[in-house]
């Protein structure tokens, strides 16, 4: 509740004036002004590219090895007056992370329109979807609704959040996880972590979520941990089915696993230590090869949360490099480029989230 109170109390002006108090303990030091300036320019670009109906567009699809299979293009969405639900939700989170609230502050209108759009994508069964988006986007939309719940006196927002949570609970399969499509018998760690974080966020603000659902999801994550061998302690992408017990050296998967365990209250160093060490050593390689790729943006969305929750010198070292790279890569118009993935609105939303994590305005960024 402390985080919700902060979001309600802080206007964007107050948020900017309080940042100096948080810079020193978080170790960004002299780079803080550059990071804050980059975030402000990124939010300005996002505000200028929001559609008339409150969404942001982007390619809806999913990764296929190192490529991205597009199921619904940004151009098609623009022509049909649709949007990318997942990207829109991340953009909304980026504004919230800067202290901008629905209907209040410099970007209050944009956040309110974003909230209205997300609510309007709800189907009768509670599924949040647009342009053929699937469980990834549903989870990010649920997370966005959970972060604003309690600040917006709007019954529609609460109803949409409760229905979205019920949908996630109902879609959990026998493995304890989730996959791209609702009610599939398969599961993977990446999609599962998205749902788990959304459920934990909703439960933390008073939405009823069965404890058994979260426990089973955490058990699934722990089963994905490599029990022995050279990569002991790293996490597999899948535990059963085609491609099971492979890909345990992926930056994004290990980052997502650690973040989910931290959010569930699992801080055992023997459990998370190897994966954190892997993330620390792997960042430079990922940043070198994948700076404009989906892998970089999605991986660091979770890695930043994992390191931030871990704290200490490991976070400070990682975060300085991350901010250095983000500031250097920002384009003249304020955006960041995502060549393989949903597109520039996606990368810009994630970049703004990462640059503002130390302000701790979002409940998911609270230690």
N, C-alpha and C positions, 0 to 999 in steps of 0.2 A: 504494500500500500504506500510505502514511502516514495516509490518511483512514480506512482499515479499522482500523489500530492505534488511532487516536483513538476510534473508535466502540466498540472492545472495551474500552479502558481507562477511558473516561469514564462514570460513572454520571450520572443526572440531577442529583444534588447537585453533582458535580464540574463538570458542564457549566454550571450556573448560576454557580458561583463563578469560572469562568474567563472569563465573558463580558466582564467589564470590560477584560481585556487586549485584546480584539478590537474594542471599541467605538471607541476613538480612531482607529486607522488606517482604519476603515471609515466614519468620519464621522457616525455617528448621534448621538453626543454625549449631551446630557441626555435625549433621547427614548428611549434604550436601555431604561431600567427600564419605561417604559410599554409598549414593544414586547414585552419579555419577559413582562410580566404578561398582556398580551393573548394571546400565544401559549399561555401556561399555561392560561388560561381556555378557549381554543379546544380544546386537547387534552383538557381535562376534559369539555367537551361531547361531543367525538367519542367518548371512552371510554364515556360514558353512553348513547350511541345505537348502539353496536355490537350487531349481532344475536347471538343465541345461537350461531349457527354461524360467527361470526367476521367477517361481512361488514358493509358499510354499504349501504343501499339508496339508489336514486336513479333518475331517469328515464333509461332507455337510449334513445338516439336520435341525431340529428345535426342540425346547423344547416341551415336553409333560408332563405337571405338573412339577415334579422335575427330570424327566429323559430327555434323548435326543434321538430323533428318527433319526437314520442314514439313509440317502437316497443314499449317495455315499461315500464309505469309503476311507480313506487315502491310503490304500493298492491298491484299484482299480485305484485311480488317478495315483499312481506311475507306475502301470503296463501300463496304457494307455497314459502316458506322459501328463497328465492333471494337474490341480491344483485347490486349493480352492481360488476363486477370492476374497472373503471377507477377509480371513486371509492374503492373499498376499497384499491386499490394506492396511490393518492395519500394516503389517510389513513395507511397504513402508512409511507410515506415521511415524512409529517409527524412521526410519532412518532420515527422514526430521526433526523430533523433536530434533535430536541430531546435526543438522547443516550439514548433509550430503546431497549433491545435485546430481542430475543426471549427471553423467560424471565427477564429481568433488569431491575431497576429498578422505579420506580413503576408504569409501564405495560407491564412485561414480559409480563404475561399477555395483554394486548390485542394486542401485536405478535405474540406466538406464535400466537394464534388467527387473526389476520389472515394470517400466513404459511401456516398449515395450510389455510385456506380457499382461498388463491390456488393452492396446490399441488393441491388437490382439484378445481379447475376444469379441470385438464389432460385433454384428450381423448387417445386413443391415438396420434394423429398429432402431438401436441405443441402443438396449438392450445389456448390458454387463453381460455375463454369461459364466460359465464353470462348467463342472461336475454336471450339473443340479442345479446350484445355482440360487437363486431367488432374490426378491426385496431387502432383507437385503444386500446381496453382491453387487448388483447393486448400492445401495446408498453409501456404503463404497468406491467402486471403483470410483464413481462420485466425492466423497469428496476428494479422493486422487488426481484425475486429477485436481480438482479445486485448491488444495494446491500447485501443481507444475506449474500450468498455469502462464505464465508471466516470468518464469525462464528458460523455455526450448523453444528455437526457433524451434519448431517442429510443422508443420501444422497438422500432424496427431493427436497430443495430443489435440489441440484446437478443431478439428473436432469431435473427440471422445467425448470430454466434452460437446460440444453443442448438439450433438445427444443424449447423455445420459440424459441431462437436459430435452430435448424435450420429451423423453420417460417417465420420471417421471411426467411431466406436463400432458401428454396424459393419464396416468394411474390413475390420481386422480379421485376418485369416488364421488358420490353424497353426501356422508357424509363429504367430504373434506379431507379424509385420504387415506391410502393405507393398504394393507395386504400382506401376503407372496407372492402371485402370481400376475402377471400383470392383470389389467382390471377386478379385482374381485369387487363385490358389497359390500364386507365386509371391515372393517377397524379395526385396533387396534392401540393403542397409541405407542407401541414400534416401529413397522415398520414405522408408520407415522413420528415419530420424526427423524428417520434415513433419510428419504427423505427430510424432512424440513431442516435439518442441511446441507445436500448436496446442496439443492437449495439456501439457504442463503449464503453458501460459494461461490458458483458459481456467484451469483448476486453481491457479494461484490467485485469481481475482474473483473466485467464488462461484464459478460455473461448475455444475455437477459433472464430474468425470469419474467413471468407475475406477477404483484403485487397481482392480484386476487387469484392466486394459493397459494401464501404464506399466504395471509389473511385468506383464507378458511381453510388452514391447522392449523393456529393459533386458529381460532374459534373452530375447532375440539378439539384441546388440551384443551381449556378453558371449553368446554362442558363436558369434562371428569373429571372436578374438582367436588369433593363431595360438594354439596351446604349446607348441614346441617347434624346434628347428631354428634355422638362421633368422627367420623373421618373427620369432616369438613375441607376442604382445601386439602385433599389428593386426588390422581388422580386414576380413574378407568382405568383398562386395555382396556375395550371396552365400547362404549356408546350405541350400538344397536346390535341386533342379539343374537345368542346363547352366553350365558355367560356374557351378558351385565350387567353393574353396579355391578360388583363383582371385587374382587382382588384389593381393593384400599389401601392395606397395603403391597405392594410389593416395596422393596428397589429400584430395577432397574427401575420400571415404574415411580416412583416419581422422581428419579434422571433424567431420560430422559425428563420428562415433564418440570422440572425446567430449564434444559439446553436449551431446545427448546425455552422456553419463553424468557430467557436471550438473546439468539441469535437473537430473533425477536425484541429485545428492550423493553421487558415487565419486568420492575423492581419493580412493585408495591408490597410492603412488605405484604400487606394484601392478595395478590394472591399467592405469592411464600413462604411466611413465614412459614405456617404450614408444608409444604412439606420439607423445609430445616430443620426444627426442628425434623421432623420424621427421616430424613436421618442421622442427627447427633446422635440421640439416638439409631438408628438401626444398625450402623456400627459394633459395637462389636459383636452383635448376628450373623450378616451375616458372619463376619470374623471367628467366632468360628465354625459355622456349615458348611460353604460353601467355605472354602479356596481353594479347588481344583475343584470347581464346576463352571459351566457356569454362575450361578447367581452372584458369587463374581466378576468375571472378567468383565462381561458386565455391571453390576450395578455400579462398581467403574469407568469404562470408562466414564460414564455420571456423577456420583456423584462428581468425581474430578473436572470436568469442572464446575459443578454447584457451588461447594464451592469456586473454584478459582475465578469465576466471582463475587461471593458474597463478597469475600475478608474478611479481618479482622481476629479477634480471632477465629471465627468459622472455617475458612479455616486452620489456623495454627494448631489448635487442631486436626482436621481431618487428615491433611497431615502428621503430625508427626507420628500418629498411622499407617497410610497407609504405609509410607516409612519404619517404623520399621518392619511391617509384611512382606513387600516385600523383604527387605534385609534378614530377617531371613529365608524366604522360598525358596530363590534361591538355586538351585542345584549346585553341584560342577562343572558341565560342563557349567553353565551359564544360563540354562533354568529355567522356572517355569512350574509346572505340572498342567494340566487340565484333570482330569479324566472323567468328564461328560461334553461333549461339543465337539467342533471341534478338540481339542488336544493341544499339548504343544507349537506349533508355534503360536497358537492363544493367549494363556496366556502369552507367552513371549513377543509377540508384544505389547499387552496391558500393561504389566508391564513396559516395556521400555518407552512407551508413558507417563504413569503416573509419573514415576521417573523423567522425563525430562520436565514436564509441566511448572515448574517455570521459565525455560529459555525463554519461550514465543517466540520461533522461528516460530511456526505454527500460521497462522492467526486465527484458531479456538481457540487457547490458549491466544489470546490477550484480555486484559481487555478493 
